[in-house]
Structures are given as structure tokens and as C-alpha cells.
Amino acid sequence: MNIPRMNYPQYRKARRLTHECCNYCNGNCLLLDDGEECVCVQSISYSLLCRWFRAAVLPLDSGLCAELETSRDEVKRCCECGASFVPNSNRGKYCPICAVRVRRRKEAERQRKRYLLSTHLGR
């Protein structure tokens, strides 16, 4: 099994996400509790060790999930905001959030140009 290593910004994002885990309680992991409190391994490690975190909590942050779970060839950076995302096709340039914004902006430009041409020719 290949255990992904995180860089510091990824580690900080994952550490913030550990608070969303249902097994996280005051810095301890309820799954590892066998009578003695045990520190949550995901909150102190730069590796993606906890299977529960990987399956249930990591998908809450799709950007971080894309960076850690997929190979480097499959992940692209958004041309608009720079976020990591997994494209649906080989032509994908934008993350899902920016794709909507860019599509609306281009459609508005297209309609504006069409309107100006029609009013200019109509005179």
C-alpha cells in the first residue's frame, strides 16, 4: 500500500480536517482508545495513515483529496485560481467552481459582441 506524504500546506489542511472526524475527541482518537487515551495519529503525521480519515473525512476537501489520492499525471492546476483538481477530460483547464464563472463570463462577452454587431448593422 502506497502511503502519500504531505508537504506543510497539505499537512495544515489535513490537520484542520481532523477536527471534522467523528472519532476525534480533544486531540485523541476514539478508535485507538483501549482504556488509555491515544493521540490522533493523523493530526501529528505528515503521512496519510488513518484509513478512516482517508475514506470518510478527506473527501470533504476535494482539492486536498485530489492532490493526495491521485497520481501526479492526473492532477491539474486551475488556470484561473491555481487550485488542484482532477479534470473530467484531457481538455479540462478550470476547477469546477471557476469553470462556471469562466463559462458565464465568456457567454456574456459573446452576447455583448452579438448585440453590438446587430445594433451596428441595424443603423
C-alpha positions, -999 to +999 in steps of 0.1 A: +000+000+000+013+034-010+011+059+018+011+095+005+034+121+021+022+156+025+040+189+023+035+215+050+005+233+034-012+200+028-005+189+064-021+221+077-052+215+057-054+179+068-049+189+104-078+213+102-099+185+087-091+161+116-115+182+138-143+171+114-137+134+121-163+117+142-136+097+161-116+129+171-122+140+207-099+166+223-069+156+203-074+119+209-087+091+186-117+071+199-109+042+176-075+037+191-087+041+227-083+008+246-086+022+281-058+047+277-062+078+256-042+077+224-033+108+203-049+110+169-021+099+145-035+119+116-031+151+135+006+146+141+018+129+110+029+141+075+017+108+061-018+098+054-020+070+079-056+068+092-078+047+069-110+062+085-097+097+078-088+087+042-122+072+035-146+095+054-130+128+061-106+136+033-133+137+006-147+168+024-118+188+009-119+179-028-088+198-037-067+182-010-081+148-018-072+153-055-036+163-046-031+133-023-051+104-038-044+107-075-011+104-093+007+135-104-002+129-140-039+130-133-039+163-112-040+196-130-039+232-117-067+256-124-057+284-149-080+308-130-073+303-093-044+278-092-063+251-072-056+214-078-083+194-094-089+162-113-102+170-148-131+151-164-114+152-198-079+159-212-091+194-221-100+205-186-084+238-177-105+250-148-116+237-114-154+231-112-160+264-094-140+285-118-154+266-148-189+280-141-175+315-136-155+314-168-183+300-188-207+328-177-181+355-184-174+341-219-211+338-226-217+374-216-189+386-238-203+366-267-238+380-262-224+415-259-205+412-291-235+398-309-257+426-296-232+453-307-229+437-342-266+436-346-272+472-335-243+484-356-256+467-387-292+478-380-284+516-383 
